[in-house]
Amino acid sequence: MKEEQKLIDGIKTFEDAQKATGRPNVPDFSNVPADLQKYFEAQYKLIVIVEALNDGWNPDWDNFNEWKYYPYFVMSPSGFAFCGAGFWDSCSCAGGGSRLCFRTRKLAAYAGEQFLDIWKDLMLK
């Protein structure tokens, strides 16, 4: 597994994550109702980004001692912002699913800040 900083330096955009994982571009969601398309596009993009930043790590959901990290956000009338990164040993919170957890707090914080617009599309659209 690559060092965190090398991953952070190499994954600045969704396109970087695509290259790192070999995943194709965003699938065509035109058969999904228009008001849900942005959500599904964001979900796909974040799955690819998380996969790239985790560099082969997959959470072991049977291991309660393995921490899994998630970015957290603050939503208010004035906007949507990254708040911090935390962990849970076996459950997901704040709208993040099992595919959207990170192996380290640093990677979760980076993804929450760097890809804020994509997270916003997932959480608010």
MODELLER restraints for C-alpha pairs under 7 A, 6 or more apart:
rsr = mdl.restraints
at = mdl.atoms
rsr.add(forms.Gaussian(group=physical.xy_distance, feature=features.Distance(at['CA:1:A'], at['CA:55:A']), mean=6.05, stdev=0.5))
rsr.add(forms.Gaussian(group=physical.xy_distance, feature=features.Distance(at['CA:2:A'], at['CA:55:A']), mean=6.85, stdev=0.5))
rsr.add(forms.Gaussian(group=physical.xy_distance, feature=features.Distance(at['CA:4:A'], at['CA:107:A']), mean=6.94, stdev=0.5))
rsr.add(forms.Gaussian(group=physical.xy_distance, feature=features.Distance(at['CA:7:A'], at['CA:53:A']), mean=5.91, stdev=0.5))
rsr.add(forms.Gaussian(group=physical.xy_distance, feature=features.Distance(at['CA:10:A'], at['CA:16:A']), mean=6.94, stdev=0.5))
rsr.add(forms.Gaussian(group=physical.xy_distance, feature=features.Distance(at['CA:11:A'], at['CA:17:A']), mean=5.73, stdev=0.5))
rsr.add(forms.Gaussian(group=physical.xy_distance, feature=features.Distance(at['CA:14:A'], at['CA:45:A']), mean=6.57, stdev=0.5))
rsr.add(forms.Gaussian(group=physical.xy_distance, feature=features.Distance(at['CA:14:A'], at['CA:49:A']), mean=6.33, stdev=0.5))
rsr.add(forms.Gaussian(group=physical.xy_distance, feature=features.Distance(at['CA:17:A'], at['CA:48:A']), mean=6.17, stdev=0.5))
rsr.add(forms.Gaussian(group=physical.xy_distance, feature=features.Distance(at['CA:17:A'], at['CA:49:A']), mean=5.17, stdev=0.5))
rsr.add(forms.Gaussian(group=physical.xy_distance, feature=features.Distance(at['CA:17:A'], at['CA:52:A']), mean=5.28, stdev=0.5))
rsr.add(forms.Gaussian(group=physical.xy_distance, feature=features.Distance(at['CA:18:A'], at['CA:24:A']), mean=6.67, stdev=0.5))
rsr.add(forms.Gaussian(group=physical.xy_distance, feature=features.Distance(at['CA:18:A'], at['CA:48:A']), mean=6.61, stdev=0.5))
rsr.add(forms.Gaussian(group=physical.xy_distance, feature=features.Distance(at['CA:20:A'], at['CA:52:A']), mean=5.84, stdev=0.5))
rsr.add(forms.Gaussian(group=physical.xy_distance, feature=features.Distance(at['CA:21:A'], at['CA:52:A']), mean=5.75, stdev=0.5))
rsr.add(forms.Gaussian(group=physical.xy_distance, feature=features.Distance(at['CA:26:A'], at['CA:41:A']), mean=6.38, stdev=0.5))
rsr.add(forms.Gaussian(group=physical.xy_distance, feature=features.Distance(at['CA:26:A'], at['CA:44:A']), mean=6.73, stdev=0.5))
rsr.add(forms.Gaussian(group=physical.xy_distance, feature=features.Distance(at['CA:26:A'], at['CA:45:A']), mean=6.98, stdev=0.5))
rsr.add(forms.Gaussian(group=physical.xy_distance, feature=features.Distance(at['CA:29:A'], at['CA:37:A']), mean=5.85, stdev=0.5))
rsr.add(forms.Gaussian(group=physical.xy_distance, feature=features.Distance(at['CA:38:A'], at['CA:121:A']), mean=6.37, stdev=0.5))
rsr.add(forms.Gaussian(group=physical.xy_distance, feature=features.Distance(at['CA:38:A'], at['CA:125:A']), mean=6.66, stdev=0.5))
rsr.add(forms.Gaussian(group=physical.xy_distance, feature=features.Distance(at['CA:39:A'], at['CA:121:A']), mean=5.84, stdev=0.5))
rsr.add(forms.Gaussian(group=physical.xy_distance, feature=features.Distance(at['CA:39:A'], at['CA:122:A']), mean=4.85, stdev=0.5))
rsr.add(forms.Gaussian(group=physical.xy_distance, feature=features.Distance(at['CA:39:A'], at['CA:125:A']), mean=5.90, stdev=0.5))
rsr.add(forms.Gaussian(group=physical.xy_distance, feature=features.Distance(at['CA:42:A'], at['CA:118:A']), mean=5.48, stdev=0.5))
rsr.add(forms.Gaussian(group=physical.xy_distance, feature=features.Distance(at['CA:42:A'], at['CA:119:A']), mean=7.00, stdev=0.5))
rsr.add(forms.Gaussian(group=physical.xy_distance, feature=features.Distance(at['CA:42:A'], at['CA:121:A']), mean=5.93, stdev=0.5))
rsr.add(forms.Gaussian(group=physical.xy_distance, feature=features.Distance(at['CA:42:A'], at['CA:122:A']), mean=5.31, stdev=0.5))
rsr.add(forms.Gaussian(group=physical.xy_distance, feature=features.Distance(at['CA:43:A'], at['CA:122:A']), mean=6.12, stdev=0.5))
rsr.add(forms.Gaussian(group=physical.xy_distance, feature=features.Distance(at['CA:47:A'], at['CA:99:A']), mean=6.28, stdev=0.5))
rsr.add(forms.Gaussian(group=physical.xy_distance, feature=features.Distance(at['CA:47:A'], at['CA:100:A']), mean=6.27, stdev=0.5))
rsr.add(forms.Gaussian(group=physical.xy_distance, feature=features.Distance(at['CA:50:A'], at['CA:100:A']), mean=6.13, stdev=0.5))
rsr.add(forms.Gaussian(group=physical.xy_distance, feature=features.Distance(at['CA:50:A'], at['CA:102:A']), mean=6.87, stdev=0.5))
rsr.add(forms.Gaussian(group=physical.xy_distance, feature=features.Distance(at['CA:53:A'], at['CA:107:A']), mean=6.86, stdev=0.5))
rsr.add(forms.Gaussian(group=physical.xy_distance, feature=features.Distance(at['CA:54:A'], at['CA:102:A']), mean=6.21, stdev=0.5))
rsr.add(forms.Gaussian(group=physical.xy_distance, feature=features.Distance(at['CA:54:A'], at['CA:103:A']), mean=6.34, stdev=0.5))
rsr.add(forms.Gaussian(group=physical.xy_distance, feature=features.Distance(at['CA:61:A'], at['CA:90:A']), mean=6.15, stdev=0.5))
rsr.add(forms.Gaussian(group=physical.xy_distance, feature=features.Distance(at['CA:64:A'], at['CA:89:A']), mean=5.24, stdev=0.5))
rsr.add(forms.Gaussian(group=physical.xy_distance, feature=features.Distance(at['CA:64:A'], at['CA:90:A']), mean=6.05, stdev=0.5))
rsr.add(forms.Gaussian(group=physical.xy_distance, feature=features.Distance(at['CA:65:A'], at['CA:89:A']), mean=6.39, stdev=0.5))
rsr.add(forms.Gaussian(group=physical.xy_distance, feature=features.Distance(at['CA:66:A'], at['CA:89:A']), mean=6.07, stdev=0.5))
rsr.add(forms.Gaussian(group=physical.xy_distance, feature=features.Distance(at['CA:67:A'], at['CA:87:A']), mean=5.95, stdev=0.5))
rsr.add(forms.Gaussian(group=physical.xy_distance, feature=features.Distance(at['CA:67:A'], at['CA:88:A']), mean=5.94, stdev=0.5))
rsr.add(forms.Gaussian(group=physical.xy_distance, feature=features.Distance(at['CA:67:A'], at['CA:89:A']), mean=4.86, stdev=0.5))
rsr.add(forms.Gaussian(group=physical.xy_distance, feature=features.Distance(at['CA:68:A'], at['CA:87:A']), mean=5.26, stdev=0.5))
rsr.add(forms.Gaussian(group=physical.xy_distance, feature=features.Distance(at['CA:68:A'], at['CA:88:A']), mean=5.59, stdev=0.5))
rsr.add(forms.Gaussian(group=physical.xy_distance, feature=features.Distance(at['CA:68:A'], at['CA:89:A']), mean=5.99, stdev=0.5))
rsr.add(forms.Gaussian(group=physical.xy_distance, feature=features.Distance(at['CA:68:A'], at['CA:101:A']), mean=5.78, stdev=0.5))
rsr.add(forms.Gaussian(group=physical.xy_distance, feature=features.Distance(at['CA:68:A'], at['CA:102:A']), mean=5.76, stdev=0.5))
rsr.add(forms.Gaussian(group=physical.xy_distance, feature=features.Distance(at['CA:68:A'], at['CA:103:A']), mean=5.69, stdev=0.5))
rsr.add(forms.Gaussian(group=physical.xy_distance, feature=features.Distance(at['CA:69:A'], at['CA:85:A']), mean=6.57, stdev=0.5))
rsr.add(forms.Gaussian(group=physical.xy_distance, feature=features.Distance(at['CA:69:A'], at['CA:86:A']), mean=5.40, stdev=0.5))
rsr.add(forms.Gaussian(group=physical.xy_distance, feature=features.Distance(at['CA:69:A'], at['CA:87:A']), mean=4.16, stdev=0.5))
rsr.add(forms.Gaussian(group=physical.xy_distance, feature=features.Distance(at['CA:69:A'], at['CA:88:A']), mean=6.55, stdev=0.5))
rsr.add(forms.Gaussian(group=physical.xy_distance, feature=features.Distance(at['CA:69:A'], at['CA:101:A']), mean=5.34, stdev=0.5))
rsr.add(forms.Gaussian(group=physical.xy_distance, feature=features.Distance(at['CA:69:A'], at['CA:102:A']), mean=4.87, stdev=0.5))
rsr.add(forms.Gaussian(group=physical.xy_distance, feature=features.Distance(at['CA:69:A'], at['CA:103:A']), mean=6.19, stdev=0.5))
rsr.add(forms.Gaussian(group=physical.xy_distance, feature=features.Distance(at['CA:69:A'], at['CA:104:A']), mean=5.98, stdev=0.5))
rsr.add(forms.Gaussian(group=physical.xy_distance, feature=features.Distance(at['CA:69:A'], at['CA:105:A']), mean=5.58, stdev=0.5))
rsr.add(forms.Gaussian(group=physical.xy_distance, feature=features.Distance(at['CA:69:A'], at['CA:108:A']), mean=5.98, stdev=0.5))
rsr.add(forms.Gaussian(group=physical.xy_distance, feature=features.Distance(at['CA:70:A'], at['CA:85:A']), mean=5.56, stdev=0.5))
rsr.add(forms.Gaussian(group=physical.xy_distance, feature=features.Distance(at['CA:70:A'], at['CA:86:A']), mean=5.67, stdev=0.5))
rsr.add(forms.Gaussian(group=physical.xy_distance, feature=features.Distance(at['CA:70:A'], at['CA:87:A']), mean=6.14, stdev=0.5))
rsr.add(forms.Gaussian(group=physical.xy_distance, feature=features.Distance(at['CA:70:A'], at['CA:101:A']), mean=5.21, stdev=0.5))
rsr.add(forms.Gaussian(group=physical.xy_distance, feature=features.Distance(at['CA:70:A'], at['CA:102:A']), mean=6.28, stdev=0.5))
rsr.add(forms.Gaussian(group=physical.xy_distance, feature=features.Distance(at['CA:70:A'], at['CA:108:A']), mean=5.40, stdev=0.5))
rsr.add(forms.Gaussian(group=physical.xy_distance, feature=features.Distance(at['CA:71:A'], at['CA:84:A']), mean=5.90, stdev=0.5))
rsr.add(forms.Gaussian(group=physical.xy_distance, feature=features.Distance(at['CA:71:A'], at['CA:85:A']), mean=4.36, stdev=0.5))
rsr.add(forms.Gaussian(group=physical.xy_distance, feature=features.Distance(at['CA:71:A'], at['CA:86:A']), mean=6.61, stdev=0.5))
rsr.add(forms.Gaussian(group=physical.xy_distance, feature=features.Distance(at['CA:71:A'], at['CA:108:A']), mean=5.10, stdev=0.5))
rsr.add(forms.Gaussian(group=physical.xy_distance, feature=features.Distance(at['CA:71:A'], at['CA:109:A']), mean=5.64, stdev=0.5))
rsr.add(forms.Gaussian(group=physical.xy_distance, feature=features.Distance(at['CA:71:A'], at['CA:112:A']), mean=5.17, stdev=0.5))
rsr.add(forms.Gaussian(group=physical.xy_distance, feature=features.Distance(at['CA:72:A'], at['CA:82:A']), mean=6.16, stdev=0.5))
rsr.add(forms.Gaussian(group=physical.xy_distance, feature=features.Distance(at['CA:72:A'], at['CA:83:A']), mean=5.35, stdev=0.5))
rsr.add(forms.Gaussian(group=physical.xy_distance, feature=features.Distance(at['CA:72:A'], at['CA:84:A']), mean=5.30, stdev=0.5))
rsr.add(forms.Gaussian(group=physical.xy_distance, feature=features.Distance(at['CA:72:A'], at['CA:85:A']), mean=5.62, stdev=0.5))
rsr.add(forms.Gaussian(group=physical.xy_distance, feature=features.Distance(at['CA:72:A'], at['CA:94:A']), mean=6.64, stdev=0.5))
rsr.add(forms.Gaussian(group=physical.xy_distance, feature=features.Distance(at['CA:73:A'], at['CA:80:A']), mean=6.93, stdev=0.5))
rsr.add(forms.Gaussian(group=physical.xy_distance, feature=features.Distance(at['CA:73:A'], at['CA:81:A']), mean=5.51, stdev=0.5))
rsr.add(forms.Gaussian(group=physical.xy_distance, feature=features.Distance(at['CA:73:A'], at['CA:82:A']), mean=4.43, stdev=0.5))
rsr.add(forms.Gaussian(group=physical.xy_distance, feature=features.Distance(at['CA:73:A'], at['CA:83:A']), mean=4.70, stdev=0.5))
rsr.add(forms.Gaussian(group=physical.xy_distance, feature=features.Distance(at['CA:74:A'], at['CA:80:A']), mean=5.81, stdev=0.5))
rsr.add(forms.Gaussian(group=physical.xy_distance, feature=features.Distance(at['CA:74:A'], at['CA:81:A']), mean=5.31, stdev=0.5))
rsr.add(forms.Gaussian(group=physical.xy_distance, feature=features.Distance(at['CA:74:A'], at['CA:82:A']), mean=6.31, stdev=0.5))
rsr.add(forms.Gaussian(group=physical.xy_distance, feature=features.Distance(at['CA:74:A'], at['CA:83:A']), mean=5.79, stdev=0.5))
rsr.add(forms.Gaussian(group=physical.xy_distance, feature=features.Distance(at['CA:75:A'], at['CA:81:A']), mean=6.65, stdev=0.5))
rsr.add(forms.Gaussian(group=physical.xy_distance, feature=features.Distance(at['CA:80:A'], at['CA:120:A']), mean=6.89, stdev=0.5))
rsr.add(forms.Gaussian(group=physical.xy_distance, feature=features.Distance(at['CA:82:A'], at['CA:112:A']), mean=5.83, stdev=0.5))
rsr.add(forms.Gaussian(group=physical.xy_distance, feature=features.Distance(at['CA:82:A'], at['CA:113:A']), mean=5.90, stdev=0.5))
rsr.add(forms.Gaussian(group=physical.xy_distance, feature=features.Distance(at['CA:82:A'], at['CA:116:A']), mean=6.95, stdev=0.5))
rsr.add(forms.Gaussian(group=physical.xy_distance, feature=features.Distance(at['CA:84:A'], at['CA:109:A']), mean=6.06, stdev=0.5))
rsr.add(forms.Gaussian(group=physical.xy_distance, feature=features.Distance(at['CA:85:A'], at['CA:105:A']), mean=5.80, stdev=0.5))
rsr.add(forms.Gaussian(group=physical.xy_distance, feature=features.Distance(at['CA:85:A'], at['CA:108:A']), mean=5.82, stdev=0.5))
rsr.add(forms.Gaussian(group=physical.xy_distance, feature=features.Distance(at['CA:85:A'], at['CA:109:A']), mean=5.15, stdev=0.5))
rsr.add(forms.Gaussian(group=physical.xy_distance, feature=features.Distance(at['CA:86:A'], at['CA:105:A']), mean=6.53, stdev=0.5))
rsr.add(forms.Gaussian(group=physical.xy_distance, feature=features.Distance(at['CA:92:A'], at['CA:98:A']), mean=6.54, stdev=0.5))
rsr.add(forms.Gaussian(group=physical.xy_distance, feature=features.Distance(at['CA:102:A'], at['CA:108:A']), mean=5.61, stdev=0.5))
